[in-house]
């Protein structure tokens, strides 16, 4: 996903005496990349850089790239090449490439794409100011910068040497924000290169996360979206028997004034436990929403993917989550066409999707990545077969989603308003929809604004969206000044 830098700065304002060059950010990929962009933008704004709305108006552009799949690398390359062309005819003076593709292929990017002035790996976010100033000063850019062993997570050295949290300039609507609770991953799924790009699991200290969440709440944030490569593994890398776990963090965040919804993304099946389920099911601020990529369900495929689970364990886990978290909305993803996937394996997956009746399903066709062990597996599935299998799962899920949403017509619930939509309605979500990845609830009502919590009645449904009417005045709590 391409996200330009929007306003909503928590820490802003440049240092006195510094020139204020204009800059723009283009962020590709997942919300974890978006938080990295917010940190880099915060550092640049603090140093005196002036964010602009478009790359055409910027003196320097930072492209934060994705490399999770080959298609993501292709998108990153095309985006960079398109922006590089502006240097020949516009005011653009510098182009910095950051993020996962920079971490993976920094030297190659610098050598192969004319116009790229510098490359910054995922572990060097705090160096963005120094590098950008160097580029603008026409100093020799440090092309191919790469840090396989990232340093302190989300911290930067002050001039005196002390480590302090990175500033952030929010690029989300003011009423919601991502909270990155960890970096890296200890799992070694055979299709995934996240450990190559981001390193092993590193959890942020609980007190640092609570402090950041309080700051966000003071600036008007009402929904926190917790992200990480594996959020359910939060704390497992910390020393000591009393180390915090995700349930500990959720309880602490739920006590913060002003935060009304807390949503957890990117959970891993193996790390769920009964305490986490009971915490999620028992607190009104915790969204009854589970995002759990399963990737497959046939035991042979799970073993080849190194998912450390079985169909029986997965089904038992889903049953227990539904029992302990009443009304939970379940979102998952699958990979079809993984090397060695037979018709029998795929039919088992189809039966499982029909049986489980998930609320949301995302399907990927397998793409080999050169650093991933699966790129060397035999039993390649033809592209046409992968495409057909993906279409079949999505067609099945389309029918399931259509039935499930139609059953919600007439129900009353609470919706969070995200902003204006077409036809005079407002785009909103219930606890069952995550921002920018699920469908919307289109609300009809007067005197509404972004950040309102509104009681609504569901009046219509499609395969992925709902329509609703507001029933009463919105709930508004203002923090940190006017909105």
Buried (B, 14 or more C-beta within 10 A) or exposed (E): EEBBBBEBBBBBEBEEEEEEBBBBBBBBBBBBBBBBBBBBBBBBBBBBBBBBEEBEBBBBBBBBBBBBBEEBBEBBBEBBBEBBEBBEEBEBBBBBBBBBBBBBBBEEBBEEBEBBBBBBBBBBBBBBBEBBBBBBEEEEBBBBBBBEEBBEBBBBEEEEEEEEBBBBBBBBBBBBBBBBBBBBBBBEBBBBBBBBBBBBBBBBEBEBBBEBBBBBBBBBBBBBBBBBBBBBBBBBBBEEEEBBBBBBBBBBBBEBEBBBBBBBBBBBBBBBEEEBBEBBBEBEBBBBBBBBBBBBBBBBBBBBBBBBBBBEBBBEBBEBBBEBBEEBBBBBBBBBBBBBBEEEBBEBBBEBBEEBEBBBBBBBBBBBBEEBBBBEBEEBBEEEBBEBBBEBBBEBBEEBBBEBBBEBBEEEBBBBBBEEBEEEBBBBBBBBBBBBBBBBBBBBBEEBEBBBBBBBBBBBBEBBBBBBBBEEEBBEEEBBEEE
